[in-house]
């Protein structure tokens, strides 16, 4: 029996391309049938909101998601107003992906990420109520608002359809996501079998809220380096992996990378890491690790690997292109 064809596919952009190039990529992805383009906000390099607005302004149908912003650095009123504004620009096309951020970046800018589960729960509750155009009073540990509402005078006053998705990595945040969010943005740089834990924890949280796993959308970020020459593709992904394994230890842990490898990489990388430091540490990342936690290789290689993530519970790949973006979009146009 032939396996069913997957038709959902999305594009992920970070800071690798100039924003105007990203705008062209978003237009081409829309033309080729992609359902969404997601913009990263991770290191202190590029915020998500400005590129999201740029992508929304030059497209007509494709969804625009934040992949992901954090719940610490924007006041809750401003956060709600920001997504209302994006929805004004692209009605019913905006997705709010939000995550708990990570250290040492958060700590280095003065954020104490204490009680991240409670902080996320409060953020989601107040944000959702504000986007529903309610008048909100809330006295929490992290958010205190008193008679606040989105003050729309010259515009659409109806509740906004902005799905809220959590970029969860650890098991407790996965459970919370299953309980309160519209979906989980599953992380990248992890092997497909990582999803087994994720789905188990999402299901536990969903049951708390009287839901089941099928009620939780599960798009997954996937690093995708495609080239007709396999080794060229692997080398394209290795640079990114080196940086992320050294600077985001929660991803390294989730991907099963040995702690001594991470420590060796961290001993070479500064903060922020220079290109020269990353290149010096790249030999520590072997080919088998690249192929295990990314979709890298020829067009057939990457399609087969992305199918593995789908077979392990992802609902839509969010592909981060390294190398030829047009080739990657063409590879997945029309399903895979």
FENPETA-V201878 format. One line per field, one symbol per residue. ss: DSSP state (2 for helix, 1 for strand, 0 for the rest). phi: phi as a letter, one per 40 degrees, with the letter a starting at -180 (. if undefined). burial: # if it has 9 or more other ideal C-beta (glycine too) atoms within 8 Angstrom, else .. Layout:
BEGIN
ss->???
phi->???
burial->???
END
This chain:
BEGIN
ss->000000001111100000222222222222200001111000000002222222222000001111001100000222222222222220000111111000002222000000022222222222222220000111100001111100000000000000111110002222222222001101000000022222222222222200002220101111111100022222222222222222202222220000222222222200000022222222220022222220111022222222222220000111111110222222220000
phi->.cccccbcabbbbbbcbddccdccccccccdcgccabbbcabccbacccccdcccccbbbbccbbcbbcbbbbbdcccdccccccccccbdgbbbccbbcgaccddccbgccccfcccccdcdcccdcccccgccbbabbcbbbbbgcacccbbicbcdccbdbbbccbcccccccdccbbcabcccbgbcdcdcccdcdcdcdcccdbgbbdccbcbcbcbcbbbaccdcdccccccccddccccbbcccdcccgccccccccccccccbcccdccccccdccbcdccdccbbbbicdcdcccccdccccbhcbacbcccbhccccccccbcgga
burial->.....#.#######..#.#..##.######.##########....#.#########..#..##########....##.######.##..#..#########...###...#.#..################.#..#.#....#.#..###.#.......#.########...#########.########.#.######.#########...#..############..#.###.#############.###.##.#...##.##..##...#...##..##.##...###.#######.###.######.############.#.###.##...#
END
